[in-house]
Amino acid sequence: MKIKSQEIKNLNITAVFKEIDHTLITAEKMREIFELSEKEKKNSPFLEPSPNVKILVIPGRQKEIIIEEKRLRVNDKSGKEPNKSELEKYFQIAFDSLVDKTKLIAYGFNYDILVKSEKKIDFKKLSGKCIFESLESGSNILESGVRVLFEKEEKRYFLQTSPTEDPYKMRLHLNTHYSLKEINLRRLKEQLNENYLKLIGIIKRI
């Protein structure tokens, strides 16, 4: 598929723990560790939709820090490519200050991208022609896409494509999962970029 343009909608780093102690995670602490200005503090909502979920949204920096029951998730919605993003910086601050590193059991990266093709995207080819041929004649296909789970080099990948209202565009999501109890923070940005480049390589071969 020839790509005309691509837009990063969200980059994410997620860490999974045996457990997370939420008792000391407060709005004040989360705003403090990210050194928010007084103006930013007023404009950065802190949400607690449930007892074990705490979310700090920093609109001016296009970042979200989410503490779930057993997960730390940091989102970057700036649209910047991984090698120019500050996502790993925000993740490391949260990782160092809000959770017990010794209880880490896995981590990974998530990429959400909107791709525009030079030609209309044929989801029949993407999903496998035999699937469509097995449908009853006259079936009205409302939505189609691809979900693939694969492993390589001790990493697990989950790739998903889905259509948009524009026949020239599609959404792609890639999750890369590392079942490791330690994160090499020095290589975090490098890993973030490596997996992004893998996704771009997959798109070009579609």
Secondary structure, DSSP 8 states (H G I E B T S, - for coil): --EEEEEEEEEEEEEEES----TT--HHHHHHHTT--HHHHHTS-EEEEETTEEEEEEGGGTEEEEE-SSEEEEEE-S---TTT--HHHHHHHHHHHHS-GGGEEEEEEEEEEEEEESS---HHHHH-HHHHHTS-TT-------EEEEEEETTEEEEEEEEE-SSTTEEEEEEEEEE--S---GGGHHHHHHHHHHHHHHHHHH-
